[in-house]
Amino acid sequence: MPEKVIVVGAGPAGLSAAIYTAREGFMPLVIAGTKGGGQLELTTVVENFPGFPEGIEGPEIVKLMRKQAEKFGARLLNEDLDSVDFSSRPLRVTAGGNAYEADSVIIATGANAKMLGIDSESEFVGKGVSTCGTCDGPFFKEKDVIVVGGGDTAMEDAIFITKFARSVTVVHRRDSLKASKIMQERAFSNTRIKFVWDTAIEEILGKERVSGVRLKNLKTGAVSDMPIDGVFMAIGYTPNTHMLRGALRLDEQGYIVTSEEVKTEIEGVFIAGDVADRFYRQAITASASGVKCALRAREYLASLEYSQKKK
């Protein structure tokens, strides 16, 4: 017998879907991955997740959500997704070399923030290096920070962070921004934002936390060190959809295209979280979309059961 529900992903989106479908008695199989947790696993203190007024560590949120999902009957499989086949019924999911069948599938594989690719950046994630301005900006009150990037996300982050930081320096590899005209105007008119053009970060400096960056001018080759308290990466996201190509419709950036909120063009396949969300990218919005998927799955499974009874 196929599973009623398979959830792929164990970040806030996938685990919220698992909690809700488990409480419905569907005993979902959760393909949690070998790492699991999504972006929250790379987050230190989270202060904007409802219910935790003193803040909570990102991995602790994941741990509590996993425990809650398992309490209601969800079964977590710590294997990575290999592939899917939605061309026939039942739906087919392969993970860890084993194939699983299901009446409905919720995809919540998330997205990863793009990084610079230098060795020192991973060392300081959560210690001055951040990939989310709206999440971590408040931790840098009266500090000096850098925002890396030249698109709308970088300008949005830079403008937001000026509410807290003493200064924000935008470091961009080119001599002009890719951001929309309105976002450029807002950034240029903000007196707390400075710009360093034609420049790349060669190294992030510090011991226990970020204390500076080594910059290289890409036109002159000049190298200089700049003292700084934080570095915000805003060079884009990569949705985790490489294993889904050919099975679901993706846009030009690789995000899954939904036909109606969390629905896809394939009946019984639903999408939650950052794998389709190029705008909000918050733990709470991912969680909410996971709940929506669970409710849609319940509705779909009820209609499926009804149609089978009529036969």
QUICORCOR-V284594 format. One record per pair of residues at least 12 apart in sequence whose C-alpha atoms are under 7 Angstrom apart, sorted by the first residue. I is the first residue (numbers start at 1). J is the second residue. Records with the same first field share a line. If there is no record, write none. Layout:
I: J  J
This chain:
2: 90  101  102  103
3: 101  102  103
4: 26  28  102  103  104
5: 26  28  29  102  103  104  105
6: 28  29  30  102  104  105  106
7: 28  29  30  31  105  106  107
8: 30  31  32  106  107  108  109
9: 30  31  32  33  36  107  108  109
10: 32  36  37  38
11: 36  37  38  62
12: 62  283  286  287
13: 108  272  273  286  287  289  290
14: 108  290
15: 65  66  69
16: 287  290  291
17: 290  291  293  294
18: 69  74
19: 68  69  72
20: 291  294
21: 294
22: 69  72  73  74
23: 72
27: 73  74  75
28: 74  75
29: 74  75  76
30: 74  75  76  77
31: 76  77  78  79  80  81
32: 76  77  78  79
33: 78  79  80  81
34: 78  79  80
37: 62
38: 110
40: 58  59
41: 58  59
42: 125  126
43: 57  58  126
44: 57  58  126
45: 57  58
46: 58
49: 284
79: 95  96
80: 95  96
81: 94  95  96
82: 94  95  96  243
83: 243  244
84: 244  247
85: 247
86: 247
90: 102  103
91: 103  104
103: 268
104: 268  269  297
105: 268  269  270
106: 269  270  271  293
107: 270  271  272
108: 271  272  273  275
109: 240  275
110: 239  240  273  274  275
111: 237  238  239  240  274  275
112: 237  238  239
113: 131  236  237  238
114: 235  236  237  238
115: 233
118: 203
120: 203  204
121: 204
124: 209  210
127: 209  210
128: 209  210  229  230  231
129: 230  231  232
130: 231  232  233
131: 232  233  234
132: 232
133: 157  161  232
134: 157  160
137: 161  164
138: 164
140: 164  165
141: 164  165  166
142: 164  165  166
143: 165  166  167  229
144: 165  166  167  168  228  229  230
145: 167  168  169  228  229  230  231
146: 168  169  170  171  230  231  232
147: 168  169  170  171  231  232  233  234
148: 170  171  172  232  233  234  235
149: 171  172  234  235
150: 172  177  178  179
151: 177  178  179
152: 179  180  183
153: 234
154: 234
155: 183  187
159: 187
162: 192
167: 192  193
168: 192  193  194
169: 193  194  195  196
170: 194  195  196
171: 195  196  197  199
172: 196  197  198  199  200
173: 197  198  199  200
174: 197  198
175: 197  198
198: 217  218  219
199: 215  216  217  218
200: 215  216  217  218
201: 213  214  215  216
202: 214  215  216
210: 229  230
211: 227  228  229
212: 225  226  227  228  229
213: 225  226  227  228
214: 226
239: 254  255  275
240: 275
241: 254
255: 275  276
256: 275  276
257: 276
262: 293
268: 297  300
270: 293
271: 293
272: 286  289  290  293
273: 286  289  290
274: 286
